[in-house]
Amino acid sequence: MRKKPKIFDSIKTMIDIGEEITAQQVIDRLINMGRKEIPTKKSLSVKFKNDKQFVVIKRGRCPTIFKRIL
């Protein structure tokens, strides 16, 4: 039986390889796509930091930028 993809799996598919993105931009895309379940910025940041497919780019007091490498 086929299951619906988890929210983080669907987020990874909508981010291109080499693209730099913030957690707020991900949330805005999900809202524009009509997704009903929206994760918090904090939970997205934790997932991105622990995932090997993303590199964390720190820029002082600005929002953390994540870059997909794989």
C-alpha positions in Angstrom: 0.0 0.0 0.0 1.4 3.4 -1.0 1.6 6.1 1.7 1.5 9.8 1.4 5.1 11.3 1.7 6.1 12.8 5.0 6.1 16.6 5.0 9.9 16.8 5.1 10.3 14.4 2.2 8.0 16.6 0.1 9.9 19.7 1.1 13.2 18.1 -0.1 11.7 17.3 -3.5 10.6 20.9 -4.0 14.1 22.4 -3.3 16.5 22.2 -6.2 20.1 21.0 -5.8 22.3 24.0 -5.3 19.4 26.3 -4.2 19.8 28.4 -1.1 16.7 28.9 1.0 15.5 29.9 4.4 12.9 28.2 6.6 10.5 31.1 6.0 10.7 30.7 2.3 9.9 27.0 2.6 6.9 27.8 4.7 5.7 30.4 2.1 6.0 27.9 -0.7 4.0 25.3 1.3 1.3 27.9 1.9 1.2 28.8 -1.8 1.0 25.1 -2.8 -2.1 24.8 -0.6 -0.6 22.4 2.0 -2.6 22.2 5.2 0.0 21.0 7.6 2.8 23.6 8.0 5.8 22.9 10.2 7.3 25.6 12.4 10.5 27.4 11.4 12.3 25.9 14.4 11.4 22.3 13.4 12.4 22.9 9.8 15.8 24.3 10.9 16.5 21.3 13.1 15.6 18.9 10.3 17.8 20.8 7.8 20.7 21.0 10.2 20.6 17.2 10.8 20.1 16.2 7.2 23.3 15.3 5.1 21.7 16.8 2.0 21.8 20.4 3.3 24.7 22.7 4.3 24.1 25.4 6.8 25.2 28.9 5.8 25.4 31.3 8.8 25.1 35.1 8.1 25.2 36.9 11.5 21.8 38.0 12.7 20.0 37.3 9.4 17.9 34.1 9.0 19.9 31.0 8.6 20.3 30.0 4.9 20.4 26.3 3.9 21.8 25.0 0.7 20.9 21.7 -0.8 24.0 19.8 -2.0 22.7 16.3 -3.0 
